[in-house]
Amino acid sequence: MYIMSNPELGLASMYRVIKKSGADRVSEDAADELRKVLEAVAEKIARQAVELSIHAGRKTVKSEDVHLASKNILNL
Amino acid sequence: MYIMSNPELGLASMYRVIKKSGADRVSEDAADELRKVLEAVAEKIARQAVELSIHAGRKTVKSEDVHLASKNILNL
């Protein structure tokens, strides 16, 4: 998967998500791995959402574009 | 999908990801939709990563747990 050059998601957020999910301890590498995965997923969804907005004749990406792109990307 | 009660991901980050992916304009609802989807994915991955760390006899969630959980959740 393609990884964004400038990460948008914070490492501290990733750490908290894993802690909230029941972890006693979380390695720094684990938080970084979650960040990489989520950024890649975010970018795939965003790219398809942009395509879908253009396909619908719009210049604004709307929630319905993100919703449909998410369904497609995540096989829901 | 289950949505976290306290969002960990920032709306501004979601907005930037969609803009970077080529959007002219992004509605606020679109950024919020991306946040909801990513939080749900993050939580699913994190929960499985915690299970995998316990399964491996550890109390620390490591990157290998997040990596395997991501593969399973995202069907990679």
Backbone of each chain as nested JSON, in Angstrom:
{
  "chains": [
    {"id": "A", "residues": [
      {"number": 1, "name": "MET", "atoms": {"N": [0.838, -1.207, 0.0], "CA": [0.0, 0.0, 0.0], "C": [0.871, 1.254, 0.0]}},
      {"number": 2, "name": "TYR", "atoms": {"N": [0.396, 2.263, -0.645], "CA": [1.12, 3.53, -0.681], "C": [0.96, 4.266, 0.651]}},
      {"number": 3, "name": "ILE", "atoms": {"N": [2.076, 4.779, 1.154], "CA": [2.046, 5.489, 2.43], "C": [2.274, 6.979, 2.18]}},
      {"number": 4, "name": "MET", "atoms": {"N": [1.444, 7.804, 2.805], "CA": [1.565, 9.259, 2.629], "C": [2.914, 9.757, 3.11]}},
      {"number": 5, "name": "SER", "atoms": {"N": [3.435, 10.757, 2.436], "CA": [4.738, 11.296, 2.815], "C": [4.649, 12.06, 4.137]}},
      {"number": 6, "name": "ASN", "atoms": {"N": [3.615, 12.87, 4.301], "CA": [3.46, 13.614, 5.549], "C": [2.286, 13.054, 6.331]}},
      {"number": 7, "name": "PRO", "atoms": {"N": [2.568, 12.349, 7.41], "CA": [1.462, 11.733, 8.146], "C": [0.488, 12.772, 8.69]}},
      {"number": 8, "name": "GLU", "atoms": {"N": [-0.792, 12.496, 8.524], "CA": [-1.837, 13.397, 9.021], "C": [-2.346, 12.962, 10.384]}},
      {"number": 9, "name": "LEU", "atoms": {"N": [-2.192, 11.695, 10.682], "CA": [-2.737, 11.16, 11.924], "C": [-1.666, 11.154, 13.014]}},
      {"number": 10, "name": "GLY", "atoms": {"N": [-2.077, 11.488, 14.227], "CA": [-1.124, 11.594, 15.328], "C": [-0.825, 10.256, 15.98]}},
      {"number": 11, "name": "LEU", "atoms": {"N": [0.418, 10.07, 16.384], "CA": [0.842, 8.835, 17.024], "C": [0.138, 8.66, 18.377]}},
      {"number": 12, "name": "ALA", "atoms": {"N": [-0.072, 9.761, 19.077], "CA": [-0.715, 9.689, 20.397], "C": [-2.154, 9.167, 20.272]}},
      {"number": 13, "name": "SER", "atoms": {"N": [-2.84, 9.575, 19.193], "CA": [-4.2, 9.08, 18.969], "C": [-4.195, 7.565, 18.764]}},
      {"number": 14, "name": "MET", "atoms": {"N": [-3.224, 7.098, 17.978], "CA": [-3.141, 5.656, 17.698], "C": [-2.906, 4.885, 18.999]}},
      {"number": 15, "name": "TYR", "atoms": {"N": [-2.021, 5.432, 19.8], "CA": [-1.708, 4.825, 21.095], "C": [-2.973, 4.725, 21.951]}},
      {"number": 16, "name": "ARG", "atoms": {"N": [-3.749, 5.801, 21.99], "CA": [-4.972, 5.806, 22.812], "C": [-6.007, 4.815, 22.297]}},
      {"number": 17, "name": "VAL", "atoms": {"N": [-6.146, 4.722, 20.979], "CA": [-7.115, 3.769, 20.409], "C": [-6.763, 2.343, 20.844]}},
      {"number": 18, "name": "ILE", "atoms": {"N": [-5.47, 2.008, 20.804], "CA": [-5.069, 0.643, 21.161], "C": [-5.236, 0.418, 22.674]}},
      {"number": 19, "name": "LYS", "atoms": {"N": [-4.921, 1.412, 23.465], "CA": [-5.117, 1.303, 24.919], "C": [-6.6, 1.127, 25.252]}},
      {"number": 20, "name": "LYS", "atoms": {"N": [-7.443, 1.927, 24.615], "CA": [-8.895, 1.839, 24.832], "C": [-9.43, 0.459, 24.49]}},
      {"number": 21, "name": "SER", "atoms": {"N": [-8.755, -0.212, 23.557], "CA": [-9.223, -1.521, 23.112], "C": [-8.772, -2.634, 24.042]}},
      {"number": 22, "name": "GLY", "atoms": {"N": [-8.133, -2.253, 25.157], "CA": [-7.828, -3.238, 26.182], "C": [-6.366, -3.586, 26.363]}},
      {"number": 23, "name": "ALA", "atoms": {"N": [-5.469, -2.877, 25.702], "CA": [-4.043, -3.211, 25.823], "C": [-3.48, -2.759, 27.168]}},
      {"number": 24, "name": "ASP", "atoms": {"N": [-2.655, -3.624, 27.763], "CA": [-1.913, -3.229, 28.97], "C": [-0.819, -2.243, 28.578]}},
      {"number": 25, "name": "ARG", "atoms": {"N": [-0.02, -2.673, 27.61], "CA": [1.061, -1.822, 27.114], "C": [1.05, -1.836, 25.593]}},
      {"number": 26, "name": "VAL", "atoms": {"N": [1.553, -0.759, 25.007], "CA": [1.577, -0.629, 23.549], "C": [2.975, -0.181, 23.139]}},
      {"number": 27, "name": "SER", "atoms": {"N": [3.614, -0.922, 22.267], "CA": [4.938, -0.5, 21.802], "C": [4.777, 0.677, 20.836]}},
      {"number": 28, "name": "GLU", "atoms": {"N": [5.828, 1.489, 20.748], "CA": [5.76, 2.653, 19.859], "C": [5.603, 2.208, 18.402]}},
      {"number": 29, "name": "ASP", "atoms": {"N": [6.278, 1.098, 18.06], "CA": [6.165, 0.556, 16.703], "C": [4.736, 0.156, 16.369]}},
      {"number": 30, "name": "ALA", "atoms": {"N": [4.009, -0.322, 17.378], "CA": [2.626, -0.759, 17.149], "C": [1.756, 0.447, 16.792]}},
      {"number": 31, "name": "ALA", "atoms": {"N": [1.943, 1.55, 17.532], "CA": [1.174, 2.761, 17.24], "C": [1.514, 3.276, 15.84]}},
      {"number": 32, "name": "ASP", "atoms": {"N": [2.8, 3.203, 15.489], "CA": [3.222, 3.678, 14.171], "C": [2.652, 2.798, 13.056]}},
      {"number": 33, "name": "GLU", "atoms": {"N": [2.592, 1.497, 13.314], "CA": [2.035, 0.572, 12.321], "C": [0.55, 0.88, 12.085]}},
      {"number": 34, "name": "LEU", "atoms": {"N": [-0.181, 1.138, 13.175], "CA": [-1.602, 1.462, 13.025], "C": [-1.766, 2.762, 12.241]}},
      {"number": 35, "name": "ARG", "atoms": {"N": [-0.898, 3.715, 12.523], "CA": [-0.96, 4.976, 11.775], "C": [-0.756, 4.755, 10.28]}},
      {"number": 36, "name": "LYS", "atoms": {"N": [0.261, 3.954, 9.933], "CA": [0.541, 3.697, 8.513], "C": [-0.659, 3.051, 7.822]}},
      {"number": 37, "name": "VAL", "atoms": {"N": [-1.231, 2.058, 8.492], "CA": [-2.368, 1.34, 7.906], "C": [-3.543, 2.296, 7.707]}},
      {"number": 38, "name": "LEU", "atoms": {"N": [-3.851, 3.087, 8.729], "CA": [-5.012, 3.979, 8.642], "C": [-4.807, 5.081, 7.61]}},
      {"number": 39, "name": "GLU", "atoms": {"N": [-3.577, 5.557, 7.493], "CA": [-3.327, 6.598, 6.485], "C": [-3.511, 6.042, 5.076]}},
      {"number": 40, "name": "ALA", "atoms": {"N": [-3.051, 4.803, 4.891], "CA": [-3.209, 4.176, 3.581], "C": [-4.694, 3.974, 3.263]}},
      {"number": 41, "name": "VAL", "atoms": {"N": [-5.464, 3.516, 4.251], "CA": [-6.903, 3.322, 4.044], "C": [-7.575, 4.67, 3.769]}},
      {"number": 42, "name": "ALA", "atoms": {"N": [-7.207, 5.685, 4.552], "CA": [-7.796, 7.019, 4.386], "C": [-7.54, 7.547, 2.984]}},
      {"number": 43, "name": "GLU", "atoms": {"N": [-6.318, 7.358, 2.515], "CA": [-5.991, 7.879, 1.191], "C": [-6.733, 7.136, 0.089]}},
      {"number": 44, "name": "LYS", "atoms": {"N": [-6.86, 5.818, 0.225], "CA": [-7.595, 5.047, -0.783], "C": [-9.054, 5.498, -0.842]}},
      {"number": 45, "name": "ILE", "atoms": {"N": [-9.659, 5.668, 0.332], "CA": [-11.061, 6.098, 0.381], "C": [-11.195, 7.505, -0.189]}},
      {"number": 46, "name": "ALA", "atoms": {"N": [-10.29, 8.394, 0.2], "CA": [-10.375, 9.79, -0.243], "C": [-10.231, 9.901, -1.756]}},
      {"number": 47, "name": "ARG", "atoms": {"N": [-9.28, 9.153, -2.325], "CA": [-9.087, 9.208, -3.778], "C": [-10.349, 8.754, -4.508]}},
      {"number": 48, "name": "GLN", "atoms": {"N": [-10.938, 7.67, -4.007], "CA": [-12.145, 7.192, -4.689], "C": [-13.315, 8.147, -4.472]}},
      {"number": 49, "name": "ALA", "atoms": {"N": [-13.378, 8.772, -3.291], "CA": [-14.454, 9.736, -3.022], "C": [-14.357, 10.922, -3.983]}},
      {"number": 50, "name": "VAL", "atoms": {"N": [-13.134, 11.377, -4.262], "CA": [-12.946, 12.475, -5.216], "C": [-13.43, 12.045, -6.603]}},
      {"number": 51, "name": "GLU", "atoms": {"N": [-13.046, 10.845, -7.015], "CA": [-13.499, 10.32, -8.315], "C": [-15.026, 10.266, -8.389]}},
      {"number": 52, "name": "LEU", "atoms": {"N": [-15.634, 9.811, -7.3], "CA": [-17.092, 9.677, -7.283], "C": [-17.779, 11.04, -7.351]}},
      {"number": 53, "name": "SER", "atoms": {"N": [-17.184, 12.043, -6.714], "CA": [-17.782, 13.392, -6.768], "C": [-17.714, 13.944, -8.187]}},
      {"number": 54, "name": "ILE", "atoms": {"N": [-16.582, 13.707, -8.865], "CA": [-16.442, 14.154, -10.258], "C": [-17.438, 13.4, -11.14]}},
      {"number": 55, "name": "HIS", "atoms": {"N": [-17.551, 12.103, -10.884], "CA": [-18.488, 11.267, -11.635], "C": [-19.924, 11.782, -11.497]}},
      {"number": 56, "name": "ALA", "atoms": {"N": [-20.232, 12.348, -10.33], "CA": [-21.578, 12.869, -10.068], "C": [-21.72, 14.317, -10.526]}},
      {"number": 57, "name": "GLY", "atoms": {"N": [-20.683, 14.844, -11.192], "CA": [-20.769, 16.195, -11.733], "C": [-20.606, 17.296, -10.702]}},
      {"number": 58, "name": "ARG", "atoms": {"N": [-19.938, 16.972, -9.6], "CA": [-19.734, 17.967, -8.541], "C": [-18.267, 18.327, -8.371]}},
      {"number": 59, "name": "LYS", "atoms": {"N": [-18.043, 19.502, -7.777], "CA": [-16.669, 19.899, -7.416], "C": [-16.454, 19.78, -5.912]}},
      {"number": 60, "name": "THR", "atoms": {"N": [-17.544, 19.477, -5.215], "CA": [-17.452, 19.319, -3.761], "C": [-17.579, 17.847, -3.391]}},
      {"number": 61, "name": "VAL", "atoms": {"N": [-16.63, 17.373, -2.591], "CA": [-16.741, 16.007, -2.084], "C": [-17.721, 16.014, -0.922]}},
      {"number": 62, "name": "LYS", "atoms": {"N": [-18.763, 15.18, -1.038], "CA": [-19.801, 15.127, -0.011], "C": [-19.719, 13.818, 0.764]}},
      {"number": 63, "name": "SER", "atoms": {"N": [-20.488, 13.767, 1.855], "CA": [-20.431, 12.565, 2.695], "C": [-20.875, 11.328, 1.927]}},
      {"number": 64, "name": "GLU", "atoms": {"N": [-21.808, 11.499, 0.973], "CA": [-22.261, 10.335, 0.203], "C": [-21.125, 9.745, -0.649]}},
      {"number": 65, "name": "ASP", "atoms": {"N": [-20.188, 10.598, -1.081], "CA": [-19.025, 10.108, -1.834], "C": [-18.121, 9.28, -0.922]}},
      {"number": 66, "name": "VAL", "atoms": {"N": [-17.876, 9.811, 0.277], "CA": [-17.013, 9.102, 1.232], "C": [-17.681, 7.798, 1.663]}},
      {"number": 67, "name": "HIS", "atoms": {"N": [-19.002, 7.856, 1.847], "CA": [-19.742, 6.666, 2.273], "C": [-19.636, 5.545, 1.232]}},
      {"number": 68, "name": "LEU", "atoms": {"N": [-19.897, 5.884, -0.022], "CA": [-19.842, 4.871, -1.083], "C": [-18.415, 4.378, -1.292]}},
      {"number": 69, "name": "ALA", "atoms": {"N": [-17.448, 5.292, -1.267], "CA": [-16.038, 4.9, -1.43], "C": [-15.615, 3.947, -0.309]}},
      {"number": 70, "name": "SER", "atoms": {"N": [-16.062, 4.221, 0.907], "CA": [-15.714, 3.364, 2.048], "C": [-16.28, 1.966, 1.865]}},
      {"number": 71, "name": "LYS", "atoms": {"N": [-17.534, 1.911, 1.411], "CA": [-18.168, 0.615, 1.162], "C": [-17.364, -0.175, 0.137]}},
      {"number": 72, "name": "ASN", "atoms": {"N": [-16.956, 0.506, -0.932], "CA": [-16.208, -0.169, -1.997], "C": [-14.832, -0.624, -1.518]}},
      {"number": 73, "name": "ILE", "atoms": {"N": [-14.122, 0.264, -0.84], "CA": [-12.746, -0.035, -0.428], "C": [-12.715, -1.114, 0.655]}},
      {"number": 74, "name": "LEU", "atoms": {"N": [-13.666, -1.036, 1.577], "CA": [-13.647, -1.968, 2.711], "C": [-14.502, -3.208, 2.462]}},
      {"number": 75, "name": "ASN", "atoms": {"N": [-15.043, -3.328, 1.247], "CA": [-15.864, -4.493, 0.88], "C": [-17.029, -4.71, 1.842]}},
      {"number": 76, "name": "LEU", "atoms": {"N": [-17.743, -3.644, 2.132], "CA": [-18.874, -3.763, 3.071], "C": [-20.163, -4.124, 2.318]}}
    ]},
    {"id": "B", "residues": [
      {"number": 1, "name": "MET", "atoms": {"N": [-21.345, -0.551, 11.695], "CA": [-20.076, -0.567, 12.45], "C": [-20.228, 0.234, 13.743]}},
      {"number": 2, "name": "TYR", "atoms": {"N": [-19.526, -0.206, 14.758], "CA": [-19.542, 0.503, 16.029], "C": [-18.675, 1.758, 15.947]}},
      {"number": 3, "name": "ILE", "atoms": {"N": [-19.21, 2.864, 16.453], "CA": [-18.478, 4.13, 16.415], "C": [-18.043, 4.5, 17.84]}},
      {"number": 4, "name": "MET", "atoms": {"N": [-16.794, 4.885, 17.96], "CA": [-16.248, 5.28, 19.265], "C": [-17.002, 6.479, 19.829]}},
      {"number": 5, "name": "SER", "atoms": {"N": [-17.168, 6.48, 21.135], "CA": [-17.89, 7.58, 21.757], "C": [-17.079, 8.876, 21.715]}},
      {"number": 6, "name": "ASN", "atoms": {"N": [-15.783, 8.778, 22.005], "CA": [-14.947, 9.977, 21.952], "C": [-13.999, 9.885, 20.764]}},
      {"number": 7, "name": "PRO", "atoms": {"N": [-14.258, 10.684, 19.74], "CA": [-13.411, 10.563, 18.554], "C": [-11.947, 10.885, 18.868]}},
      {"number": 8, "name": "GLU", "atoms": {"N": [-11.045, 10.067, 18.334], "CA": [-9.616, 10.281, 18.529], "C": [-8.998, 11.011, 17.342]}},
      {"number": 9, "name": "LEU", "atoms": {"N": [-9.651, 10.911, 16.206], "CA": [-9.08, 11.502, 14.997], "C": [-9.655, 12.893, 14.77]}},
      {"number": 10, "name": "GLY", "atoms": {"N": [-8.806, 13.8, 14.319], "CA": [-9.226, 15.18, 14.136], "C": [-9.913, 15.426, 12.806]}},
      {"number": 11, "name": "LEU", "atoms": {"N": [-10.919, 16.286, 12.83], "CA": [-11.66, 16.608, 11.618], "C": [-10.76, 17.326, 10.607]}},
      {"number": 12, "name": "ALA", "atoms": {"N": [-9.876, 18.17, 11.089], "CA": [-8.991, 18.918, 10.194], "C": [-8.067, 17.976, 9.415]}},
      {"number": 13, "name": "SER", "atoms": {"N": [-7.632, 16.893, 10.074], "CA": [-6.787, 15.904, 9.39], "C": [-7.557, 15.236, 8.264]}},
      {"number": 14, "name": "MET", "atoms": {"N": [-8.827, 14.902, 8.538], "CA": [-9.664, 14.248, 7.526], "C": [-9.838, 15.162, 6.318]}},
      {"number": 15, "name": "TYR", "atoms": {"N": [-10.077, 16.42, 6.626], "CA": [-10.25, 17.431, 5.578], "C": [-8.996, 17.5, 4.699]}},
      {"number": 16, "name": "ARG", "atoms": {"N": [-7.827, 17.525, 5.341], "CA": [-6.567, 17.628, 4.581], "C": [-6.323, 16.391, 3.726]}},
      {"number": 17, "name": "VAL", "atoms": {"N": [-6.646, 15.215, 4.255], "CA": [-6.451, 13.985, 3.477], "C": [-7.292, 14.041, 2.196]}},
      {"number": 18, "name": "ILE", "atoms": {"N": [-8.528, 14.5, 2.315], "CA": [-9.403, 14.534, 1.132], "C": [-8.934, 15.621, 0.158]}},
      {"number": 19, "name": "LYS", "atoms": {"N": [-8.493, 16.752, 0.681], "CA": [-7.959, 17.81, -0.185], "C": [-6.713, 17.329, -0.936]}},
      {"number": 20, "name": "LYS", "atoms": {"N": [-5.817, 16.664, -0.211], "CA": [-4.579, 16.131, -0.812], "C": [-4.873, 15.146, -1.928]}},
      {"number": 21, "name": "SER", "atoms": {"N": [-6.025, 14.479, -1.815], "CA": [-6.384, 13.469, -2.806], "C": [-7.025, 14.083, -4.036]}},
      {"number": 22, "name": "GLY", "atoms": {"N": [-7.062, 15.406, -4.091], "CA": [-7.474, 16.08, -5.322], "C": [-8.811, 16.796, -5.279]}},
      {"number": 23, "name": "ALA", "atoms": {"N": [-9.411, 16.915, -4.1], "CA": [-10.721, 17.573, -4.027], "C": [-10.591, 19.083, -4.161]}},
      {"number": 24, "name": "ASP", "atoms": {"N": [-11.517, 19.679, -4.93], "CA": [-11.601, 21.148, -4.993], "C": [-12.164, 21.668, -3.673]}},
      {"number": 25, "name": "ARG", "atoms": {"N": [-13.308, 21.096, -3.308], "CA": [-13.955, 21.475, -2.044], "C": [-14.39, 20.223, -1.301]}},
      {"number": 26, "name": "VAL", "atoms": {"N": [-14.468, 20.331, 0.007], "CA": [-14.847, 19.195, 0.845], "C": [-15.921, 19.662, 1.825]}},
      {"number": 27, "name": "SER", "atoms": {"N": [-17.06, 19.004, 1.828], "CA": [-18.094, 19.38, 2.797], "C": [-17.689, 18.911, 4.195]}},
      {"number": 28, "name": "GLU", "atoms": {"N": [-18.203, 19.587, 5.203], "CA": [-17.846, 19.209, 6.574], "C": [-18.358, 17.799, 6.888]}},
      {"number": 29, "name": "ASP", "atoms": {"N": [-19.546, 17.475, 6.348], "CA": [-20.101, 16.132, 6.542], "C": [-19.196, 15.05, 5.962]}},
      {"number": 30, "name": "ALA", "atoms": {"N": [-18.524, 15.383, 4.852], "CA": [-17.639, 14.398, 4.215], "C": [-16.454, 14.095, 5.119]}},
      {"number": 31, "name": "ALA", "atoms": {"N": [-15.874, 15.144, 5.715], "CA": [-14.746, 14.951, 6.624], "C": [-15.196, 14.138, 7.839]}},
      {"number": 32, "name": "ASP", "atoms": {"N": [-16.402, 14.432, 8.329], "CA": [-16.913, 13.7, 9.487], "C": [-17.175, 12.237, 9.142]}},
      {"number": 33, "name": "GLU", "atoms": {"N": [-17.673, 11.976, 7.939], "CA": [-17.92, 10.591, 7.509], "C": [-16.606, 9.809, 7.448]}},
      {"number": 34, "name": "LEU", "atoms": {"N": [-15.562, 10.45, 6.911], "CA": [-14.265, 9.767, 6.836], "C": [-13.743, 9.472, 8.247]}},
      {"number": 35, "name": "ARG", "atoms": {"N": [-13.941, 10.424, 9.138], "CA": [-13.509, 10.196, 10.519], "C": [-14.218, 8.999, 11.138]}},
      {"number": 36, "name": "LYS", "atoms": {"N": [-15.541, 8.925, 10.946], "CA": [-16.307, 7.804, 11.526], "C": [-15.814, 6.466, 10.991]}},
      {"number": 37, "name": "VAL", "atoms": {"N": [-15.609, 6.418, 9.669], "CA": [-15.168, 5.166, 9.05], "C": [-13.794, 4.764, 9.585]}},
      {"number": 38, "name": "LEU", "atoms": {"N": [-12.87, 5.721, 9.637], "CA": [-11.509, 5.4, 10.079], "C": [-11.466, 5.008, 11.552]}},
      {"number": 39, "name": "GLU", "atoms": {"N": [-12.289, 5.653, 12.354], "CA": [-12.314, 5.282, 13.782], "C": [-12.834, 3.861, 13.957]}},
      {"number": 40, "name": "ALA", "atoms": {"N": [-13.85, 3.514, 13.169], "CA": [-14.393, 2.157, 13.26], "C": [-13.346, 1.129, 12.826]}},
      {"number": 41, "name": "VAL", "atoms": {"N": [-12.626, 1.435, 11.735], "CA": [-11.576, 0.523, 11.262], "C": [-10.466, 0.427, 12.308]}},
      {"number": 42, "name": "ALA", "atoms": {"N": [-10.07, 1.573, 12.856], "CA": [-9.001, 1.605, 13.866], "C": [-9.378, 0.745, 15.063]}},
      {"number": 43, "name": "GLU", "atoms": {"N": [-10.622, 0.868, 15.49], "CA": [-11.034, 0.112, 16.671], "C": [-11.077, -1.389, 16.393]}},
      {"number": 44, "name": "LYS", "atoms": {"N": [-11.564, -1.772, 15.203], "CA": [-11.594, -3.199, 14.868], "C": [-10.185, -3.785, 14.845]}},
      {"number": 45, "name": "ILE", "atoms": {"N": [-9.266, -3.045, 14.222], "CA": [-7.88, -3.522, 14.14], "C": [-7.269, -3.598, 15.543]}},
      {"number": 46, "name": "ALA", "atoms": {"N": [-7.5, -2.55, 16.337], "CA": [-6.892, -2.496, 17.672], "C": [-7.396, -3.634, 18.557]}},
      {"number": 47, "name": "ARG", "atoms": {"N": [-8.701, -3.904, 18.487], "CA": [-9.257, -4.988, 19.312], "C": [-8.641, -6.333, 18.935]}},
      {"number": 48, "name": "GLN", "atoms": {"N": [-8.51, -6.556, 17.633], "CA": [-7.929, -7.831, 17.232], "C": [-6.44, -7.89, 17.582]}},
      {"number": 49, "name": "ALA", "atoms": {"N": [-5.753, -6.754, 17.484], "CA": [-4.324, -6.721, 17.831], "C": [-4.127, -7.073, 19.306]}},
      {"number": 50, "name": "VAL", "atoms": {"N": [-5.016, -6.576, 20.152], "CA": [-4.928, -6.903, 21.579], "C": [-5.128, -8.41, 21.779]}},
      {"number": 51, "name": "GLU", "atoms": {"N": [-6.132, -8.962, 21.109], "CA": [-6.371, -10.409, 21.192], "C": [-5.149, -11.208, 20.742]}},
      {"number": 52, "name": "LEU", "atoms": {"N": [-4.538, -10.748, 19.665], "CA": [-3.377, -11.463, 19.121], "C": [-2.186, -11.393, 20.069]}},
      {"number": 53, "name": "SER", "atoms": {"N": [-2.026, -10.266, 20.758], "CA": [-0.91, -10.148, 21.71], "C": [-1.116, -11.096, 22.887]}},
      {"number": 54, "name": "ILE", "atoms": {"N": [-2.372, -11.196, 23.347], "CA": [-2.689, -12.129, 24.441], "C": [-2.467, -13.568, 23.974]}},
      {"number": 55, "name": "HIS", "atoms": {"N": [-2.907, -13.832, 22.758], "CA": [-2.734, -15.159, 22.164], "C": [-1.256, -15.548, 22.106]}},
      {"number": 56, "name": "ALA", "atoms": {"N": [-0.395, -14.552, 21.906], "CA": [1.051, -14.802, 21.807], "C": [1.723, -14.781, 23.179]}},
      {"number": 57, "name": "GLY", "atoms": {"N": [0.918, -14.656, 24.24], "CA": [1.46, -14.703, 25.595], "C": [2.144, -13.42, 26.037]}},
      {"number": 58, "name": "ARG", "atoms": {"N": [1.752, -12.299, 25.421], "CA": [2.357, -11.015, 25.775], "C": [1.357, -10.066, 26.407]}},
      {"number": 59, "name": "LYS", "atoms": {"N": [1.876, -9.091, 27.149], "CA": [1.036, -8.025, 27.696], "C": [1.223, -6.733, 26.916]}},
      {"number": 60, "name": "THR", "atoms": {"N": [2.184, -6.751, 26.003], "CA": [2.467, -5.568, 25.175], "C": [1.979, -5.817, 23.757]}},
      {"number": 61, "name": "VAL", "atoms": {"N": [1.199, -4.876, 23.225], "CA": [0.791, -4.963, 21.827], "C": [1.953, -4.466, 20.965]}},
      {"number": 62, "name": "LYS", "atoms": {"N": [2.408, -5.321, 20.061], "CA": [3.552, -4.993, 19.204], "C": [3.084, -4.746, 17.776]}},
      {"number": 63, "name": "SER", "atoms": {"N": [4.003, -4.223, 16.966], "CA": [3.648, -3.906, 15.577], "C": [3.208, -5.151, 14.819]}},
      {"number": 64, "name": "GLU", "atoms": {"N": [3.79, -6.32, 15.155], "CA": [3.404, -7.555, 14.458], "C": [1.936, -7.905, 14.723]}},
      {"number": 65, "name": "ASP", "atoms": {"N": [1.431, -7.541, 15.91], "CA": [0.012, -7.768, 16.213], "C": [-0.87, -6.865, 15.348]}},
      {"number": 66, "name": "VAL", "atoms": {"N": [-0.48, -5.601, 15.259], "CA": [-1.258, -4.649, 14.454], "C": [-1.187, -5.036, 12.982]}},
      {"number": 67, "name": "HIS", "atoms": {"N": [-0.003, -5.483, 12.554], "CA": [0.174, -5.869, 11.154], "C": [-0.743, -7.038, 10.784]}},
      {"number": 68, "name": "LEU", "atoms": {"N": [-0.726, -8.088, 11.604], "CA": [-1.553, -9.272, 11.31], "C": [-3.041, -8.927, 11.425]}},
      {"number": 69, "name": "ALA", "atoms": {"N": [-3.403, -8.136, 12.439], "CA": [-4.806, -7.739, 12.603], "C": [-5.282, -6.934, 11.394]}},
      {"number": 70, "name": "SER", "atoms": {"N": [-4.433, -6.059, 10.898], "CA": [-4.797, -5.246, 9.73], "C": [-5.039, -6.124, 8.513]}},
      {"number": 71, "name": "LYS", "atoms": {"N": [-4.143, -7.106, 8.319], "CA": [-4.297, -8.029, 7.2], "C": [-5.63, -8.755, 7.289]}},
      {"number": 72, "name": "ASN", "atoms": {"N": [-5.961, -9.213, 8.489], "CA": [-7.21, -9.949, 8.681], "C": [-8.437, -9.061, 8.47]}},
      {"number": 73, "name": "ILE", "atoms": {"N": [-8.414, -7.886, 9.071], "CA": [-9.582, -7.004, 9.016], "C": [-9.795, -6.458, 7.609]}},
      {"number": 74, "name": "LEU", "atoms": {"N": [-8.7, -6.103, 6.942], "CA": [-8.823, -5.469, 5.62], "C": [-8.773, -6.484, 4.48]}},
      {"number": 75, "name": "ASN", "atoms": {"N": [-8.715, -7.784, 4.818], "CA": [-8.69, -8.842, 3.802], "C": [-7.54, -8.66, 2.815]}},
      {"number": 76, "name": "LEU", "atoms": {"N": [-6.347, -8.393, 3.342], "CA": [-5.191, -8.196, 2.454], "C": [-4.506, -9.532, 2.148]}}
    ]}
  ]
}
